Amino acid sequence: MFRNINVEEIKDLPLPMRRVELCERKGIGHPDSVADGLAETVSQALCRMYKKEFGHVLHHNTDEAQIVAGSSAPRFGGGFIIDPAYILLVGRSTSYIKDNGDVRTLPCKAVALRAAKEYLKRNFSNLDTENDLVVEARLGQGSDDLMGVYQTSKFLANDTSFGVGYAPYSQTETVVLEAERFINGRLKDDLVETGHDVKVMASRVGQDLNLTVACAMVDKHIDDPDHYRSVLEELRSRTMDHVIKFTDLDVSIDVNTGDDFDRGVYYLTCTGLSQEMGDDGSVGRGNRANGLITPYRPMSMEATSGKNPITHIGKIYNILSRIIAEEIAKELPDDAEVRVRLLSQIGKPISQPLNASIQLVSMDDDVAARYSKEAEAIAYQWLGSIDRVSEMIIEGKVTTF
């Protein structure tokens, strides 16, 4: 089957060989990531309900979740929430359908609310989901034209759009991911004082890599400024010990640089989340589908989380392009990288993009001649397995933020 795959060689310095690199990750508790996580969780819950009731996924998009910040009064030893944060689950869903002449109404809002609250309880141990926030669902029926594209034929693109992926990760990108996952993972077992709103920003100049880490602290677990300071140093030290396993760069780490001990300014929260005290969040404003924000890499501005995993290009192509890039990169020499861009046309099969662009980036003169056939074969195979990608998304086997 013709899939419009175009492989070309780009003679350029791969990113790790350049002098300057910037990279960012907004951790799972950042308000934008909370919105992404809720949107994706609601989509997955709707997918499971649709498959249980009808055997297949129906049209939906839940990629417009909003976090409206509340206000709080944190203090050492424990403060309190003044005004709960507000979470609005927004999107389209198939909430009623004709079934053998009858109209069946589906509990989309109830499913969305249940999934959202379970997600919040599962991921944010210091959050009281009954009192620290208000969650509301506003899921309307989808538009007729997009539902028509969705329902009349399987795997037809719902939009003329594109997705972008690249591989492999640089050492800088790997360190950023590992730092956030460590702070929001194993470190929590020993440092309960650390909250889940973590942001890691990296700046590399040559071999020098600096990480600026912002981590909300949980007030009820911290007695005083001295205790707070000791937690910062422990976080810095433990994170350093972890990330140096993944790089030979010279790493330095700064933590909570906005603190001002002389004026009594600390990154202190009641819940470990900055959404409690003035930081709003929206789907798609944070990490790209590979979990990073990378201004030195090709990126799509499309929000991935919450879009339906059957026809929505903004989700499927961003994830698929990353998968294709990662598989091709395994075949390339260490000093090369790959960039993949997939472009759809609305109403056309997702498995047949208008343009599947693969760029092999290297200073080597013959990298395309040596690897273009393998790259094309990998892309062809994955484009022909588009249903496999959808299942991976529904089952939560791939990340969207």
ZIBEL-V725027 format. One record per backbone hydrogen bond with DSSP energy under -1.0 kcal/mol. CO is the residue of the C=O (numbers start at 0). NH is the residue of the N-H. E is the energy in kcal/mol with one decimal. If there is no record, write none. Layout:
co:CO nh:NH e:E
co:CO nh:NH e:E
//
This chain:
co:3 nh:355 e:-2.9
co:5 nh:357 e:-3.1
co:7 nh:359 e:-2.7
co:9 nh:11 e:-1.2
co:9 nh:361 e:-2.1
co:13 nh:16 e:-1.9
co:14 nh:17 e:-1.9
co:18 nh:205 e:-3.5
co:20 nh:203 e:-3.1
co:22 nh:201 e:-3.6
co:23 nh:292 e:-2.6
co:24 nh:199 e:-2.5
co:26 nh:29 e:-1.9
co:29 nh:33 e:-2.9
co:30 nh:34 e:-2.1
co:31 nh:35 e:-2.1
co:32 nh:36 e:-3.2
co:33 nh:37 e:-2.5
co:34 nh:38 e:-2.5
co:35 nh:39 e:-2.5
co:36 nh:40 e:-2.2
co:37 nh:41 e:-2.6
co:38 nh:42 e:-2.0
co:39 nh:43 e:-2.5
co:40 nh:44 e:-2.2
co:41 nh:45 e:-2.5
co:42 nh:46 e:-2.5
co:43 nh:47 e:-2.2
co:44 nh:48 e:-2.1
co:45 nh:49 e:-2.9
co:46 nh:50 e:-2.5
co:47 nh:51 e:-2.0
co:48 nh:52 e:-2.5
co:49 nh:53 e:-3.2
co:50 nh:54 e:-1.2
co:60 nh:91 e:-3.0
co:64 nh:282 e:-1.4
co:65 nh:87 e:-2.5
co:66 nh:280 e:-2.1
co:67 nh:85 e:-3.0
co:70 nh:81 e:-2.0
co:70 nh:82 e:-2.2
co:72 nh:79 e:-1.1
co:74 nh:77 e:-2.6
co:79 nh:72 e:-3.0
co:82 nh:70 e:-2.0
co:84 nh:133 e:-2.6
co:85 nh:67 e:-3.5
co:86 nh:135 e:-2.6
co:87 nh:65 e:-2.3
co:88 nh:137 e:-3.3
co:89 nh:63 e:-1.3
co:90 nh:139 e:-2.1
co:91 nh:60 e:-2.7
co:92 nh:94 e:-1.2
co:94 nh:105 e:-3.6
co:96 nh:103 e:-3.5
co:98 nh:101 e:-1.6
co:101 nh:98 e:-4.0
co:103 nh:96 e:-2.1
co:105 nh:107 e:-1.9
co:106 nh:110 e:-2.5
co:107 nh:111 e:-2.5
co:108 nh:112 e:-2.6
co:109 nh:113 e:-2.4
co:110 nh:114 e:-2.3
co:111 nh:115 e:-2.4
co:112 nh:116 e:-2.4
co:113 nh:117 e:-2.1
co:114 nh:118 e:-2.1
co:115 nh:119 e:-2.2
co:116 nh:120 e:-2.3
co:117 nh:121 e:-2.3
co:118 nh:122 e:-1.8
co:119 nh:123 e:-2.0
co:123 nh:126 e:-1.6
co:127 nh:131 e:-3.2
co:131 nh:84 e:-1.7
co:133 nh:86 e:-3.4
co:135 nh:88 e:-3.1
co:137 nh:90 e:-1.2
co:139 nh:92 e:-2.7
co:142 nh:146 e:-2.2
co:143 nh:147 e:-1.9
co:144 nh:148 e:-1.9
co:145 nh:149 e:-2.2
co:146 nh:150 e:-2.7
co:147 nh:151 e:-2.4
co:154 nh:349 e:-2.3
co:156 nh:346 e:-3.3
co:160 nh:343 e:-2.9
co:162 nh:341 e:-2.3
co:164 nh:339 e:-3.2
co:166 nh:337 e:-3.0
co:169 nh:173 e:-2.3
co:170 nh:174 e:-2.6
co:171 nh:175 e:-2.2
co:172 nh:176 e:-2.2
co:173 nh:177 e:-2.6
co:174 nh:178 e:-2.6
co:175 nh:179 e:-2.0
co:176 nh:180 e:-2.3
co:177 nh:181 e:-2.1
co:178 nh:182 e:-2.4
co:179 nh:183 e:-2.5
co:181 nh:184 e:-1.2
co:181 nh:186 e:-2.2
co:184 nh:187 e:-1.3
co:185 nh:188 e:-1.4
co:186 nh:189 e:-1.1
co:186 nh:190 e:-3.0
co:190 nh:193 e:-1.6
co:192 nh:217 e:-3.2
co:195 nh:28 e:-1.6
co:195 nh:197 e:-1.4
co:196 nh:215 e:-2.2
co:197 nh:26 e:-3.3
co:198 nh:213 e:-2.7
co:199 nh:24 e:-2.4
co:200 nh:211 e:-3.1
co:201 nh:22 e:-1.7
co:202 nh:209 e:-2.7
co:203 nh:20 e:-2.0
co:204 nh:207 e:-2.0
co:206 nh:249 e:-3.0
co:207 nh:204 e:-2.4
co:208 nh:251 e:-2.3
co:209 nh:202 e:-2.2
co:210 nh:253 e:-2.8
co:211 nh:200 e:-2.3
co:212 nh:255 e:-3.0
co:213 nh:198 e:-2.4
co:215 nh:194 e:-3.4
co:216 nh:268 e:-3.0
co:217 nh:220 e:-1.4
co:218 nh:76 e:-1.9
co:218 nh:221 e:-1.8
co:221 nh:76 e:-1.8
co:223 nh:227 e:-2.4
co:224 nh:228 e:-2.7
co:225 nh:229 e:-2.0
co:226 nh:230 e:-1.9
co:227 nh:231 e:-2.0
co:228 nh:232 e:-2.0
co:229 nh:233 e:-2.2
co:230 nh:234 e:-2.8
co:231 nh:235 e:-2.6
co:232 nh:236 e:-2.7
co:233 nh:237 e:-2.8
co:234 nh:238 e:-2.4
co:235 nh:239 e:-2.2
co:236 nh:240 e:-2.2
co:237 nh:241 e:-1.5
co:238 nh:242 e:-2.7
co:239 nh:243 e:-2.0
co:241 nh:244 e:-1.2
co:242 nh:245 e:-2.2
co:249 nh:208 e:-2.7
co:251 nh:210 e:-2.7
co:253 nh:212 e:-3.3
co:255 nh:258 e:-1.8
co:259 nh:264 e:-2.7
co:264 nh:259 e:-2.3
co:265 nh:267 e:-2.0
co:266 nh:216 e:-2.2
co:268 nh:218 e:-3.5
co:271 nh:196 e:-2.2
co:272 nh:275 e:-1.3
co:273 nh:276 e:-1.8
co:273 nh:278 e:-1.3
co:274 nh:69 e:-2.3
co:280 nh:66 e:-3.2
co:281 nh:284 e:-1.4
co:287 nh:290 e:-2.4
co:291 nh:287 e:-2.7
co:292 nh:23 e:-2.0
co:293 nh:296 e:-1.9
co:303 nh:306 e:-1.2
co:305 nh:61 e:-3.0
co:310 nh:157 e:-2.0
co:311 nh:314 e:-1.4
co:311 nh:315 e:-2.5
co:312 nh:316 e:-1.7
co:314 nh:318 e:-2.0
co:315 nh:319 e:-3.2
co:316 nh:320 e:-2.4
co:318 nh:322 e:-2.1
co:319 nh:323 e:-2.8
co:320 nh:324 e:-2.3
co:321 nh:325 e:-2.5
co:322 nh:326 e:-2.0
co:323 nh:327 e:-2.4
co:324 nh:328 e:-2.6
co:325 nh:329 e:-1.0
co:327 nh:330 e:-1.7
co:332 nh:335 e:-1.5
co:336 nh:360 e:-3.3
co:337 nh:166 e:-1.8
co:338 nh:358 e:-3.0
co:339 nh:164 e:-2.6
co:340 nh:356 e:-2.8
co:341 nh:162 e:-2.1
co:342 nh:353 e:-2.1
co:342 nh:354 e:-1.4
co:344 nh:347 e:-2.2
co:347 nh:156 e:-3.0
co:348 nh:351 e:-1.7
co:354 nh:342 e:-2.5
co:355 nh:5 e:-3.2
co:356 nh:340 e:-2.6
co:357 nh:7 e:-2.6
co:358 nh:338 e:-2.3
co:359 nh:9 e:-2.8
co:360 nh:336 e:-2.2
co:365 nh:369 e:-1.9
co:366 nh:370 e:-1.9
co:367 nh:371 e:-2.5
co:370 nh:374 e:-2.4
co:371 nh:375 e:-2.6
co:372 nh:376 e:-2.2
co:373 nh:377 e:-2.2
co:374 nh:378 e:-2.2
co:375 nh:379 e:-2.6
co:376 nh:380 e:-2.4
co:377 nh:381 e:-2.1
co:378 nh:382 e:-2.5
co:379 nh:383 e:-1.5
co:381 nh:384 e:-1.4
co:384 nh:388 e:-1.3
co:385 nh:389 e:-1.8
co:386 nh:390 e:-2.0
co:387 nh:391 e:-2.1
co:388 nh:392 e:-2.0
co:389 nh:393 e:-2.5
co:390 nh:394 e:-2.4
co:391 nh:396 e:-2.8
co:392 nh:395 e:-1.5
//
